[in-house]
Amino acid sequence: MEAVKNFIQTVSGTVWGWPELMPLMVVILLGTGIFITLRLRFIQLFRLKHSWNVIRGKYDNPEDEGDINHFQALSAALSATVGIGNIAGVATAIYYGGPGALFWMWLTAIFGMALKYAEATLALHYRQIHTDGSASGGPMYYIEKGLGKSWKPLGMAFATLAVISSFGTGNSIQAFTVSDQVLSEFNGLLSPEHWFVQQINFMGIPVEPVRIFTGLITTVLVALVILGGIKRIGRVAAKLAPGMAIIYVLGALSILVMHWQEVIPTFGKIISQAFSPRAELVGFAGGGFLLFLNTMVWGVKRGLFSNEAGQGSAPIAHAAAKTKEPAREGVVAMMGPLVDTLIICTLTGLAIVLTNSHEVIVEGDRLNGSPLTALAFKTGLMPLFPWGDKIITIAVFLFAISTAISWSYYGDRSAEYLIGNRAIRPYKIIYVIVHFIGAIVSLEIVWGFGDIALGLMAVPNLIALILLSPKVIEITKDYFSRKHEYYKQ
């Protein structure tokens, strides 16, 4: 397993261009976001009111083609993005890149809003409506239909990488984080000598029994739900995503309110360390410029993991929306990075840095992943009650299940594009198996694999967004040149 971990970390470093190379993936991602933002004249700032009205259902017409309404489409996309990236993702960014990594997550989100708009607009414009009325869409479709048949290999490359990424980003990482957090809870309750926390040998891998039991529980739940298809996913996500986000946000806001004197200084610390990170905190040996690159890469990488802007996954869900106006779903999609990263990830990061939880040494090392966020909530909410970390345990469980459910849809749409309907059932079986495997392997393997798939999946999509930007501009100008009346039922 050590050899596997080293191999995955090497490949991940190569994909993200660090430390041996310049951070090319970061340049490509942020560069494309800036390019689209300028071409759309900062649509993410000037069309927020219209976006809110669409989400509220002001323009919903039940007779339009598609599977789910605007709110359900956003909820399905958010259930795949608002999740582990907001809890464990922010924590790992701060662990490896310091508090300054949060600043680069913000930049990724701001420009990512324009990317999300472009992705969803193209996904609706080029989606495929099947004979049964269901819809399929996403980068593989707008690459092939928008750029032409000669570009289909790029669409197939995206779909292949989307299938692979669904196993990592949206599945095994979710399962691991749940088992990791639950294990942390049991280790806090039972002594290391207790029989329940003793390691056993499972397929040659030392695994705590609690990881196996947790993995079995989440695997069964995911398997039960994903058989329902996108309509059921939309209904489940519409109920789970807002509720679990509210619980988590209220907990984080309570920490900030009780420690309000530290909020402004914490923002200052984040911004200053975005450019001058502390070497002893990030555990990285190198000069000032390399330290800066390390912080930037971890911020952008975790920002992309959190909001998926530019990755090409969310447009697959948005393509199922009931609407005849591609730009209308585009303005809905661009709210994703705002809610996910600029609000929820910021609250997580502030809670961690404000309580100095990222500098606490436990058993010779600093905490990483969801246990770090749990420590921040426990410390920050201590004046109210001593079990703030339990909020993280509950949130991790709900976020992970919801994300895994939604990502299974992304993967099976990609598998269908590659092979056809006959690929969906085998894909889902493999997906369920990989979910269980993710619960029992190490953090470095799971997150490293997810980072590799994440970076590779984004490249074909970013190429398509640049080449199809004239079409996005054309659709946008046409849509906003017309007056749109509220739909009356």
N, C-alpha and C positions, 0 to 999 in steps of 0.2 A: 504493500500500500504506500510505502514511502516513495518508491520509484514512480508510482502513478501520480502521487502528489507533486513531485518534482517536475515530471513531464508536463502536467497540466499548468503549473505555475510558469514554466518556461514558455509554453505556447501562448498563454494569456498575456505575458509580458511582450511577446512578439506582436500579437494582434494589436495591443494598445500602444505599441511603440515605446515602451519603457521597460528597463532603464537604458537598454543598449542603443535604442534609436530615439529620434525625436518623436513626440507624441502625435503621430500622423492621424490617428483615429480622432483625437481631440480636435485637431485642426479641421478635419473634414466635417465633423459634427457641428461644431460651433460656426465654422465658415458657411456651411449650408444654411444654418439657422439665420445668420446675419443676412445672407443673400436673399432668402425668401422674405425676411422681415422688411428689407428695403424695397423689394419689388412690390410687396403688398401694402407698402406705406404704413407700417406699424398697425396692421389690422387688429393685433391682439390688444391694443390700447383703445382704439376708437370704435370698436364694435362690441364691447362688453355688454352694453344695455340690450342690444338686439339679441345677443347670445342668451341672456337671462330670460327674455321673453319667449324665445324658442323652447328653452328647457322647461319653462312653466306650462308649456302645452298650448300657447296662444295660437299657434299655427298648425296644430295637429289635425290632420284629416284622416280618419280611419279608413277611407276608401283608397288611399295611396298604396302603391306597391311596397312590399317590405314585410318584415316579420315582427318588429317591435317598434314602439314609439320613441321619440327623441330622448325622453327621460330614461327609459329602459336601456337604450343604446349607450347613453352616457354612464349609467349605473353599471352595465356590463363591462364597459371599458375601464371604469374606475375600480370595479371589483378586481380587475386584473392588475391595476397599477397602485391603487391605495391599498397598501398591505405591508408585506415584509420589508419592502424597500424603505418604508417610512419608519420602521422600527429597527430592524437589524441592519438595513442598508445604510442609514445615516450613521449608526453606531460604528460600522466597519469603516466608513469614510473617515470619521473622526479618529478612530483607532490608528489607521495607517497614514492618514494625511493631516491629522491635527484639526483643530476647530476651523481653520481657514478653508478646509475642503467644502464647508457649507456655502461659502461665497460662490464657489464655482458651480455648485448645485443650483444656486439661484440663477446664474447666467444661463445655464443649460435650460432651465424652465422658461425664462423670459423669451428666449429665441425659439425654444421648443414649442411655445404656443402657436407661433406662425407655422412651424413644421406640421403640427397636429391639424391645423386648419387645412393646409395644402393636402395632406394625406387623406383626410376624410372627404374632402371635396372631390378629389380624383377617384376615391373608392366608390362614391355614390355615382359619379358620372359614368364610370366604366364597369359598374357591377353587372352581374349576370342574373337575370330572373329566370328561375326554372319553371317547368310546366306546372308544378304544384303550387306556384306562387312564392316559394322561398327564394331567398337571395344569397348569392355568394359574391364576395368582392375582396379587395385588398390590393397590395402592391403587385402581386403576380398577375392580376387582371389588368391593372392600368399600365403595367409595363408592356404586356402583350398587345392590348388594344390601343393604347395611346402611342406607343413607340413603333408598333408594327410587328408583324410576324417574325421578322428577322431578329427581333430582340427577345423572342420567347425563351431562349436559353438563359437569359438573365432572370426572367420571371421564374423559371424552373429552379434556378440557383437560389432565389429568394425563398421559394416555397420549401425547398429542401432544408435550408438553414432555419426556416421558421419551425419546421417539425423538430429539428434538433434542439433549437432554443426552447421550444415548449417543454421538452423533457428537463431542461436545466433551469432557465429563468422562472418559468411559471409552475414548476412541478417539484423537482427534487429539492430546490432551495426552500420552498415552502414547507415541505415535509421535514427537512433537517431543522429548520428554525423552531418548529413546534416541538420536536423531540428534544432539541437542545434546551429550550426554555423549560419544558416539563422536567427534564433531568436536573436542571438547576434548582427547581422547586423541591424535588425529592432529596437532593444533596443537602438542601437547607434544613430539611426535616429529619433526615436519618444520618447516622454516623457512617463514615466510609467503610466501617467493618460490618455494617448491617447486610444481611444476606441479599436484600432487595437491590442494593446498589453495587453488588459485587459483579465484576465482569465475567462473562462467559464467552466461549469461543463459538461464534456463529459463522459458518462457512469460512473459517480460517481468519475472521476479522474479530478482534476484541470489541464486543458491543455490550453496553449496559442493558440489562433486561428491560428497563423502563423505555429505552429507545425502541426496542422491538414492539412492546405493547402499544406505545404511542403511535408508531408507524402503522401497526395493524388497524388501529381505530380510525386514523385519518384516511388510510387507504380504502377502508370499507365505505366511509362516508362519501369520498370522492367518486368511487365506483358506482354508488347508488344514484348520485345526482347526474353525472355526465351522460347517462343513458337517456336522459330526458330531452336532449337537444337544445338548441338556442332559445326557443320560446320559454322552456322551463328555466333555463339559465337566466334569461332576462328577468323573469318573475322573482327568482331567488335573489339575484343580485340587487334588484330594485328594493327588496326588503332588508337585506343584510348590510349592503354598502353604507347607506346613510346612518343606520343605527350604530354600527360599530365605529364609524368615523366620529360620530357625535360623542360617544363614551370616551374615546381616546382623546379627542380635542378638549373636552371638558377637564379631563385629568391634567393635561399639559397646561391649559390656561390657568388652572388653579395654582400650579407651581409658579407660574409667572406672576400672578397676582400677589401671592404670599411673599415673593422675593422681588417685588417690583423695583426696588432700588438697584438691583444688579442687572436689569434688562438692558439698559443703555450701555453700560460698560461691557456686557457680554457681546453686544453687536460690534462694539469697537474692537474687542479681542478677535472676533471672527474675521473682520475686514483686515486688520493689521496682519494677522497670521496667514491670510490668503496669499500674501506676497513675501512675508518673512516668517515662515513656520519655525517652530522650535525643534531642533534636531533630536534633543533628548526625549521629546514627547512622541514623535512619529517613529522613532527607532530606525531612522534611515541614515546611513553613513554616506556623506557626499557634501559637495560645496553648496553655497547658497542657491545657485541657479538650479542645481539638481533637486534640492529640497523644494524649491518653488514648483518645479515640474511634477514632482511626486505628489504634492498637495493638489495641484490642478488636475492631474490625471485621475486621482481618486475621487475628487469632487465631480468631475464630468462623468466618470464611469458610473458612480453611484447615482448621479442625477438621471442618467439615461436609464439605469435599472429601475429607478423609482417611477419616472413619468413616461418612459418608453417613447418619448418624442423623437421622431426620425428613425425609430427602429422598424416601424411598419406593422406592428401587431395590432394596435388599437383600430386602424381603419378597417380591419377585418370585421370587428364588431359593429362599427358605425355603418358599414355597408348594408347592414340588415335593417336600418331605420326606415320607417314608413314616411317617405317624402319624395316629391318629384323635383325638389330643389337641392342639388348637391351642396351649394354654398351654405344652405340652411343647416345641414348637418355639420358642415365645416366649422361654423361658429360655435356649435355645441361642443365639438371635439376639442377646440382650443381651450376650453375651460378646464380640461383634465390636468395639465401641468400647473395651472394656477392653484387648483384645490389640492393636488397631490404634493407638489414640491414647495411652492411659495408659501403655502399655509401649513400643511400637516408636517412636512419634513422640517420646516423652520421651527415649529413648536417642539419637535423632538430634539433637534440640535440645540436649541436654547436651553431646554431642560437638562441636557447632558452637560453642556459647558457651564451653565449657571451654577449647577450643584457641584462642579468639579469632579463629577463621577468618572470622567475619562482619565483622571490622574490618580485614582485610587488603586493601590496595589493589593491584590487578593492572591494569596498563596504564591507570591513571587512574581506575579505578572499583572498587567492591567486587564480588565474585562473587555470582551469583544462581543459583537453581535447583540442579540436581544437581552442577554444578561446585563450588559452595560446599560441599556435603556431601562431595564427593570430596576437597577440600582438607582438611577437618576429619579425615577418615579417614587421609589421607596423613600429616598432621602428628601426629595422635594415636598412630598405630601405628608411627611412625618408629623408636622404640627397639627394636621387634621386627623390622621389615622395611620397606624403602623403597617398597613398592608397595601401600599400603593403599587408594589411590584406585582400584585395579583391582577391589577388592571392590564398589565402587559401580557401576562399569561393568557388571560381571556381574549385580549385583542389579537395576540399572535395566532391563537387557535382559529378565531373567526376570519381574520384576514387571510390566513394561509388556505383554509378550505375554500373561501370565495375566490381567491386568485387561481388556485388549481382548477377549479370548476371552469372559470372563464378561459383559461389558457388551453384547456382541452379543446375548446371550440376553435381557437386559433389554429391549433395543430391539425384538427381533423378537416378544416377547410383547406389547409395547405396540402394535406395528404390527398384529399379529393381532387384538387387541381392537378396533382402529379399523376395519379393512378386512376381516379374515379371513385364511385361510391363503394366499390368492393374494398377499398383501403381503410375505410372508416372504422369498421369493427376491429380488425387487427391492430390498428393504431391505438384505439382506446384500451385494448388489453395490455399492450406494451406500456402505455401511459400509466396505467394502474400499477404495473410491476415496478416501473422506474420510481414511482412515488414512494413505494415502500423502501426501495434501495436507498433513496435520498435520505430517509430518516435515520439510517444506521452508519453512513460513512462520515468522514471528517469534514470540518468547516472549509479547509483549504481546497479539498477536492470538489466539493459541491459548488462553492462560490467561484472557484477558478474555471470550472466547466461552464458555469452560467455566463461568466464574463467573456469567454471565448465565443460562445454562440451569439451573445448579445452584440459584440462588435462586428462579427462576420455578417450577421443578419442585416445590420443597418446599412452596409455598403451598397448593395444593389438598390435599396430603396432610396438612398440619398442621391444616387446617380439619376434615378428616374425623376425625383422631385426637381432636380436642376433642369433636366431636359424638358420636362413637362410644365415648367413654371409659366410659360406663355399661355398655356391652356387654363391654368389656375387663374391667371390674371383676367383672361377673357371671361370665364364663368363669373368671377367676382364682380367685374364691372357691369356685366349684364344683370346680375341679381340685384345689386344695390342701386341700379339705375331705375328700377321699377318700384312702385309703391306696393307694399304688402299689407293686406287686410287680415285682421284676426279671423280665424275660422269659427263660424257659428254653427253649433250642432243643432 
